[in-house]
Amino acid sequence: MALNTTQFGSVLKVFYLGPVREQLNQSSVLLSKLETKSNAFSGKRVEIPLHSDRNYGHGSRNESEALPTALRQGYSSAVFTPSYQYGSIRVTGPTIKAARDNRGAFLRAVDSEMKGMSKDLRASVNRQIFRDGSGALTACSGANSTVTINVDSTKYIKPGMTVDIIDAGTSAPIASNGTQAVATVPNATTFTVAAAPSPATADGDKVVLTGTYNKDLFGLSAIVSTADPSSGQFGQIARATNSFWQAGHLTAGSNRALTIELMQQAQDESDVNGDGDIGLIVTNHAVKRKYGQLLVSEKRYPPGGEITLDGGYSGLEFNGSLVVADKDAGGVEDPSTLNGMYFLDTSSLFFLDMGDWDWMSEDGAILSRRDGYDEYEATLFRYFQLASDQCNANTLLDNISE
């Protein structure tokens, strides 16, 4: 009997849901730490009550003076909506028919598609939790009126991607040829497309995966900041008028050498601002190497070298905190460099989750026929958001020379 789409739905769930989830959990140190801290919810949004101000109706007085005026505690609410994440595969009818007598053969036929999609999901979520929610992969550098697009960095740009070039002024794709596939990525600051954008791109125009602008997960660039992210207010609270929602930020007019004292200042900043208990310090490989050099020069390198973490990752130690590097850690505009370190109180960071990764099957079938084609599609999805209930417990140490 032929393996039909209904039967394959069960096979797909059993054989592929587990491996996809596992690869996502192993994709980065930060993601593996946060995936275990997920708060389930239903509905369209989550409101988190925040204690945002003290009662200052107190003070010393002379005898017979009026008592302090009664005031009250201050409260606010952070509001989060989920980001809808999807990954789809497609197989042809002949592929299904060719394997009609052998379930294993069919699984092997779609194995490359499933593994490829799981890697793409891993890379996407891993990238997003370091970004600002805008979906920006990079920004255009200067005007581009040919098929060659100059950008700040091609770190996240890959051949075959379909991207939108978003006009910084209108927040819409460039009028003509603003949406198309990446043809080649010849170097670290240039990629090519099939047709020149019209009008020409301007400096600062954003490059995003098609359709994702301002729809990604919030990441560290949005959370550990003193300003609102470009994708909108984090938690729908304006930071300019609510200083309690601002993370610590140690910056300088120009890049400077990393020192133990600067790192101590960053850790202290979290303690002073938000009683932060820093347990994880995340950076890129270049800055981690700088810290390693400091440990060697001061003879503070851990015995036996780096500390091995769960999942095969390795890190260094600073005041009881782990210092780890992630390949996707980068600056907001220029992902190729970070020039900093995120000092994180991971108890203040968590996912709000409407459910785990699952296959769409509300209509009773995981594989659905594509209208007008001898093809079947399946979609893996998850609705969730990275949130924080205390941004000021975290600090960005910025302007470190790489």
Rosetta blueprint (number, residue, H / E / L):
1 M L
2 A L
3 L L
4 N L
5 T H
6 T H
7 Q H
8 F H
9 G H
10 S H
11 V H
12 L H
13 K H
14 V H
15 F H
16 Y H
17 L H
18 G H
19 P H
20 V H
21 R H
22 E H
23 Q H
24 L H
25 N H
26 Q L
27 S L
28 S L
29 V H
30 L H
31 L H
32 S H
33 K H
34 L H
35 E H
36 T L
37 K L
38 S E
39 N E
40 A E
41 F L
42 S L
43 G L
44 K L
45 R L
46 V E
47 E E
48 I E
49 P E
50 L E
51 H E
52 S E
53 D E
54 R L
55 N L
56 Y L
57 G L
58 H L
59 G L
60 S L
61 R L
62 N L
63 E L
64 S L
65 E L
66 A L
67 L L
68 P L
69 T L
70 A L
71 L L
72 R L
73 Q L
74 G E
75 Y E
76 S E
77 S E
78 A E
79 V E
80 F E
81 T L
82 P L
83 S E
84 Y E
85 Q E
86 Y E
87 G E
88 S E
89 I E
90 R E
91 V E
92 T E
93 G H
94 P H
95 T H
96 I H
97 K H
98 A H
99 A L
100 R L
101 D L
102 N L
103 R H
104 G H
105 A H
106 F H
107 L H
108 R H
109 A H
110 V H
111 D H
112 S H
113 E H
114 M H
115 K H
116 G H
117 M H
118 S H
119 K H
120 D H
121 L H
122 R H
123 A H
124 S H
125 V H
126 N H
127 R H
128 Q H
129 I L
130 F L
131 R L
132 D L
133 G L
134 S L
135 G L
136 A E
137 L E
138 T E
139 A E
140 C E
141 S L
142 G L
143 A L
144 N E
145 S L
146 T L
147 V L
148 T E
149 I E
150 N E
151 V E
152 D L
153 S L
154 T L
155 K L
156 Y L
157 I L
158 K L
159 P L
160 G L
161 M L
162 T E
163 V E
164 D E
165 I E
166 I E
167 D L
168 A L
169 G L
170 T L
171 S L
172 A L
173 P E
174 I L
175 A L
176 S E
177 N L
178 G L
179 T E
180 Q E
181 A E
182 V E
183 A E
184 T E
185 V E
186 P E
187 N E
188 A L
189 T L
190 T E
191 F E
192 T E
193 V E
194 A L
195 A L
196 A L
197 P L
198 S E
199 P L
200 A L
201 T E
202 A L
203 D L
204 G L
205 D L
206 K E
207 V E
208 V E
209 L E
210 T L
211 G L
212 T L
213 Y L
214 N L
215 K L
216 D L
217 L L
218 F L
219 G L
220 L H
221 S H
222 A H
223 I H
224 V L
225 S L
226 T L
227 A L
228 D L
229 P L
230 S L
231 S L
232 G L
233 Q L
234 F H
235 G H
236 Q H
237 I L
238 A L
239 R L
240 A L
241 T L
242 N L
243 S H
244 F H
245 W H
246 Q L
247 A L
248 G E
249 H E
250 L E
251 T L
252 A L
253 G L
254 S L
255 N L
256 R E
257 A L
258 L L
259 T L
260 I H
261 E H
262 L H
263 M H
264 Q H
265 Q H
266 A H
267 Q H
268 D H
269 E H
270 S H
271 D H
272 V H
273 N H
274 G H
275 D L
276 G L
277 D L
278 I L
279 G L
280 L E
281 I E
282 V E
283 T E
284 N L
285 H H
286 A H
287 V H
288 K H
289 R H
290 K H
291 Y H
292 G H
293 Q H
294 L H
295 L H
296 V H
297 S H
298 E L
299 K L
300 R L
301 Y L
302 P L
303 P L
304 G L
305 G L
306 E L
307 I E
308 T E
309 L L
310 D H
311 G H
312 G H
313 Y L
314 S E
315 G E
316 L E
317 E E
318 F E
319 N L
320 G L
321 S E
322 L E
323 V E
324 V E
325 A E
326 D L
327 K L
328 D L
329 A L
330 G L
331 G L
332 V L
333 E L
334 D L
335 P L
336 S L
337 T L
338 L L
339 N L
340 G L
341 M E
342 Y E
343 F E
344 L E
345 D L
346 T H
347 S H
348 S H
349 L E
350 F E
351 F E
352 L E
353 D E
354 M L
355 G L
356 D L
357 W L
358 D E
359 W E
360 M L
361 S L
362 E L
363 D L
364 G L
365 A L
366 I L
367 L L
368 S E
369 R E
370 R L
371 D L
372 G L
373 Y L
374 D L
375 E E
376 Y E
377 E E
378 A E
379 T E
380 L E
381 F E
382 R E
383 Y E
384 F E
385 Q E
386 L E
387 A E
388 S E
389 D L
390 Q L
391 C H
392 N H
393 A H
394 N L
395 T E
396 L E
397 L E
398 D L
399 N L
400 I E
401 S L
402 E L
